[in-house]
Amino acid sequence: MGQALLRDGMVFYFIAYMVGGYLMYAVLFAAIGAFCETPRDAQTLMGPIMMVLVVPILVMQMALRTPDAIVVKVLSWIPLFTPFLMSARAPAHPPMIEIVLTLIGMFAAAALMVWIAGRAFRAGALSDVKLSWKSFGRAITGRA
């Protein structure tokens, strides 16, 4: 496995997409934590996220067999799926423009998620008020 990562600079793809994906999902889970008061609340909110995480796992089989399939290409542009699918497509040497643009899109989505999660954390975890969708919307738009 180490030889495969070191060949053709694959380790750089792996690191870039791993860092971006980790940042996105860590921030997403932190935002969920800001909404929740108990572990039971957190488990309830984790359901939709787990459903989203199943999609790249299902598409990964196709990505490994035919990395240039249209479905794989289209889904690899969605920031939540990018770290998984672009890492699977990397050995097939996708065009550099796709690599650069998906990295930019993934890190831009991560930055947006950091900003939103920061507002959610400030509105939910650092205040006494129970966070609702209405108060969360006001916190994000700055009309707190």
N, C-alpha and C positions, 0 to 999 in steps of 0.2 A: 504494500500500500504506500509505503514511503517513497519507493521508486516511481510509482505512478504520479504522486503529488509533485515530486521534484522535476519530472520530465515536462518539458514545454512550459515551465512556469505555472503549473496548475496550483501550486501552493498559494500563489498570490490571489488567484480567483477565490480559492477556498477561504483565505483570511478576509478578503474584502467583503464577500457575501456573508460570511459568518458574523463579522462585526456588525454589519448593517442589520442583518436579521435578528441578532441578539438584542441590539438596541431597540428595534421596533417592538419586539415581543416583550422585552423587559418593561418598557414604558407602558405598553398596553396592560400588562398584569399589574403594574403599580397604579394605574388609573382605576382598574377594577377594585383594587384594595382601598382606594379612596372612597368608593361608593359603599363599601361593605362595613358592617359592624361586627358580624360574626362569620365564622368559616362557612356556615350554611348559606349565608347570603353570597359569599364568594363562589361557592360551588354552583349556585343557580346562574350566576353571570358567566361562569366558565363554559357552559353548554354551547352557546353560539360561537365562541372562539374555537372550541374543539371541533365544531362542524366546519369552520373555515380551514382549520389545519388538516382536515382529512382530505380536502381537495388536492393539494400538491402530492400527498402520499399516493392517492389513486392515479394521478397523472404521471408520477415518477416512473412507473413501469414503461409507459409510452416514451417518456423522455430518454430513458436509457437505451431503448431499442431504436427509436427513430427521433433523434433530437431536433430534426428540422421539420417535424410535423407542425401543421398550422395551429392545432390546438395548443401544443406545447409553446410555440412562439408567442401566441396571443396571451396565454396565461402567464408567461414569464415576464410580461410587461406590467402585471398587476403587482404593486409593491409588496403585498402580504405573501405572495407566492414566489416573488423574485429570488430570495435566497436559496430556496430549494431547487427550483427549476433551472436557474442559470448555473448553479453548481453542477447539476446533472448534464446540462448542455455543454459545459466547458470543454470536455474532452473532444467534442466534435468541432471545435474551433469556430464558434459563431463569429460573425463579423464584429470587428472592434467597435464599430459605431453602436451596435446593440449592447455590447458590454458596458461601454461608457454611459450610454443613455439610461440603461437599467440601473446602473450604480447611482447615477444622479437622481433618478426617480425614487429609488429606495431610500437614499439618504435624505432627500427632500421630504418624503413621507415620514421618515423617522423624526426629522426636525419638527414637522407639524404636530406629530403625535407627542413629542416632548413638550411643546408649548401647550397643547390641549390638556395633557396629563398634569402639567404644572398648575394650570388653572383649576383642574378638578381636585387635585390634592389640596391646594390652598382653600378651596371652597368647601371641601368635604372633610378632610382629615384634620386640618388645622383650625376648624371652627366647631362650635357647639351645635350648629344647626344640622339636622339630618339632610343629607344631600338628596335632592329630587331632580328629575329631569328638568323641571322648570328653573330651579336654582342653578343647576349646572349650565343651562343655556344662558342665563343671565351672567354667570361668572365668566364664561368664554367670551361673550360679546362685550364685557366690561361694564355692564349695567348693574353690577352687584349693588 
